[in-house]
Amino acid sequence: MSDLTILALSGSLRKESLNTRLLKSAAEVAPDLTFDEFLDLAAIPPFNEDTEHPAPPAVADLRRRIRAADGVLIATPEYNGSLPGVLKNALDWLSRPIDDGPVLDRKPVAVIGASQGPLGSIRAQLSLRQVLHKMNANTVGQPEFVLPHAQQALAAGELPIGSPAVEILTAVVEGLVTLIEVSRVVASPGR
Ligand SMILES: Cc1cc2nc3c(=O)[nH]c(=O)nc-3n(C[C@H](O)[C@H](O)[C@H](O)COP(=O)(O)O)c2cc1C
């Protein structure tokens, strides 16, 4: 699995984002994987059908990096019981059939999230999964990773080594790797 690249996408713009920290923990649990971090959704303009062509540079860059990656790991905050607008906006751009098609179509994707509330972003993750389902992404179903009261859990910067949360996070990343391997076999059955 050492030749795989994962695009890590944070749904938060905040410098001290707990979700961005969570992505860094995910990179720690999978040292064999190469993580390409996309942490600046602020560069993606509001979606507007009038300005789709040519794609704004940040959108073209994100599309290129998704195509280049074997899989995508999205960490979403929860805003008002749903996914943040900046993340939905980016997904709307990515859903459009430009050049060789919508880039998340059949792409292996895993969803995780952290929130400061008691539900650990589960409602945001469900909303995000609904959008990814419509986009025909190939998502990891189980396990689900939620991190409630994340400011305490991530107080040291990353998740404490050996904690139950690390075990579940590791299983999610392994699930993503399995999806990638299966999709490779389906794409090239003779390999
Ligand atoms: C506009 C807004 C809405 C929020 N709504 C929720 C919510 O519905 N559930 C929740 O658990 N936390 C909610 N929060 C708190 C977030 O969990 C907290 O700000 C978290 O740190 C955001 O993720 P980040 O650290 O990656 O930026 C909300 C925060 C903001 C700014």
The ligand as a Tripos MOL2 file, in Angstrom:
@<TRIPOS>MOLECULE
LIG
   31    33     1     0     0
SMALL
NO_CHARGES

@<TRIPOS>ATOM
      1 C1        -21.5710   28.4020   12.3810 C.3       1 LIG1
      2 C2        -21.2540   27.2900   13.3560 C.ar      1 LIG1
      3 C3        -22.1590   26.2990   13.6020 C.ar      1 LIG1
      4 C4        -21.8480   25.2360   14.4720 C.ar      1 LIG1
      5 N1        -22.7410   24.2160   14.6360 N.ar      1 LIG1
      6 C5        -22.3900   23.1230   15.3480 C.ar      1 LIG1
      7 C6        -23.2340   21.9730   15.3810 C.ar      1 LIG1
      8 O1        -24.2970   21.9280   14.8010 O.2       1 LIG1
      9 N2        -22.7900   20.8880   16.0810 N.ar      1 LIG1
     10 C7        -21.5870   20.8820   16.7400 C.ar      1 LIG1
     11 O2        -21.2430   19.8760   17.3360 O.2       1 LIG1
     12 N3        -20.7690   21.9640   16.7130 N.ar      1 LIG1
     13 C8        -21.1280   23.0670   16.0260 C.ar      1 LIG1
     14 N4        -20.2870   24.1530   15.9550 N.ar      1 LIG1
     15 C9        -19.0290   24.1230   16.7160 C.3       1 LIG1
     16 C10       -17.9610   23.3690   15.9640 C.3       1 LIG1
     17 O3        -18.0120   22.0000   16.3470 O.3       1 LIG1
     18 C11       -16.5720   23.9330   16.2990 C.3       1 LIG1
     19 O4        -16.5180   25.3070   15.9560 O.3       1 LIG1
     20 C12       -15.4520   23.1620   15.6250 C.3       1 LIG1
     21 O5        -14.2400   23.5200   16.2300 O.3       1 LIG1
     22 C13       -15.4110   23.4410   14.1210 C.3       1 LIG1
     23 O6        -14.4510   22.6350   13.4820 O.3       1 LIG1
     24 P1        -12.9400   23.1320   13.2070 P.3       1 LIG1
     25 O7        -12.2610   23.1950   14.5460 O.co2     1 LIG1
     26 O8        -12.3570   22.0870   12.3350 O.co2     1 LIG1
     27 O9        -13.0170   24.4820   12.5640 O.co2     1 LIG1
     28 C14       -20.5990   25.2120   15.1230 C.ar      1 LIG1
     29 C15       -19.6680   26.2410   14.8680 C.ar      1 LIG1
     30 C16       -19.9820   27.2500   13.9920 C.ar      1 LIG1
     31 C17       -18.9440   28.3260   13.6990 C.3       1 LIG1
@<TRIPOS>BOND
     1     1     2 1
     2     2     3 ar
     3     2    30 ar
     4     3     4 ar
     5     4     5 ar
     6     4    28 ar
     7     5     6 ar
     8     6     7 ar
     9     6    13 1
    10     7     8 2
    11     7     9 ar
    12     9    10 ar
    13    10    11 2
    14    10    12 ar
    15    12    13 ar
    16    13    14 ar
    17    14    15 1
    18    14    28 ar
    19    15    16 1
    20    16    17 1
    21    16    18 1
    22    18    19 1
    23    18    20 1
    24    20    21 1
    25    20    22 1
    26    22    23 1
    27    23    24 1
    28    24    25 2
    29    24    26 1
    30    24    27 1
    31    28    29 ar
    32    29    30 ar
    33    30    31 1
@<TRIPOS>SUBSTRUCTURE
     1 LIG1         1 GROUP 0 **** ****
